Amino acid sequence: MTFFSFMRGLTGALYRERRFTAEQLRAHRDERLRTLIEHAKTRTRLGAEKLAHIDTSLPINLAQIRPTSKAELLERFEDSIVDGVPTLEEVKRHVAEHGGGTHLCRGRFTVATTSGTTGRVGYFISDRKDFAEQNGALLARILRHRLAPRDVLRFSFGRRYRMAMTIATGGAFITRLVADVRPFLTGAFVDTQTFDIMAPTEALVHQLNLFRPHYLHGYPTMVEALAHERLLGRLAIDPEFISLGSEPVSRRALSAIARAFPRAQIAETYGATECVAIANQCSAGRMHVNEDLAIIEPVDAMGRPVPVGVASDKVYLTNLVNRAQPLLRYELSDSITLLGDDCPCGSPMRSVRIEGRADDTIFLADASGQFSAHPPVPFEVVFLGVAGLRQYQLVHERQNQLLVRVVSEDGVDAAEVARGASQALTAYLARARLDAEVEVSVELTDSLERTAAGHKLRQIYSKVPRPALAG
Ligand SMILES: [Zn+2]
């Protein structure tokens, strides 16, 4: 039963945070790591290779384990999974047929896709029980200082608590899984509704206005676009709680959201498709790493650990929960700064600062010159659906002129892929009733250059200044 896994995750996460000292928490983490290493070493080929020299009877030094990149994981997908877990071929077929989401592969495995910050499509698989456990723990950490009995009572009588999840409902996206695999929340007290971010903004705004959520969850860039709508007066909701997830939050997005929704408490969550609950915000406003669920190592471009207070070039992630596809020192291209251990909230977990997402929100003008905000995530959804696409970049070159750079998979007709990308983007613009106003061009290329400033590909960016109201 996933319900029990969910509850175990939720109660365990609450208990450990409230009762454990930092030492106890780290001992718990180390024990989980030891178990994961033994499991990966004996049950996967990649683990057997990378972990053969690790003696789990001794204290474990992660630096002795060779990191894994997304490209390596994709190329060696079959070597990364334990017996009985679907192969990459089957996973791809499953996503193509069912779009992932709540439809479990072989009735047991959750499948999620991402393009992440490398612009390359990745597939991740998890046993539904492990996923439910992570998901329960995530909820406990989102509500960490708010899960008080009086709050629950406030919502149980008199009014139902309305939760709006603005997510990509169509694809195999991790937030979709998080929204749907919450069995008890859909019960008597809470009315959870999902809102498709692929719907035209006008329709999304209309539906949210009808629903009037107390709680709004979304990608920060998506909620930033909604903030823009709120400031323009088209969106009329007044949520008391906003959670932001799936991508790092930029200062610009946060200030726009706080300005548009002054009554709302804002809780950031930092996660990745590879691990949904990496860090969550506390009542003091800091992000604490969920050290009992994941280990993150901020490192420089060469993979060396960076000291406290210094922003990393990338991060190695170890997911302590997922056993179907064990991920040890998996490379994420996010930038993180470790902070000191002195948070006033008293959490035993380390706090970090996460640098904002490098992708831009694109502002497009309609025929009457009115701007609408187009955050990166819907564009990702658009391009993830293009067959044979290996990598892409979307550039807002001049006002209402979009350029797509496309790298195709080996052995497919590149011109066909370019046509697919162009059609998919045009269809998106048509839904937003902007196809007549916005010009799309596609360029085929062998590889996408990375910007000099960092190691992140600026996958979606705008060369056009923002309209004034967007903040
Ligand atoms: Zn704190």
Boltz pocket constraint, residues with backbone or C-beta under 6 A from the ligand:
constraints:
  - pocket:
      binder: B
      contacts: [[A, 282], [A, 283], [A, 284], [A, 285], [A, 286], [A, 288], [A, 343], [A, 344], [A, 345], [A, 346], [A, 347], [A, 351]]
      max_distance: 6.0
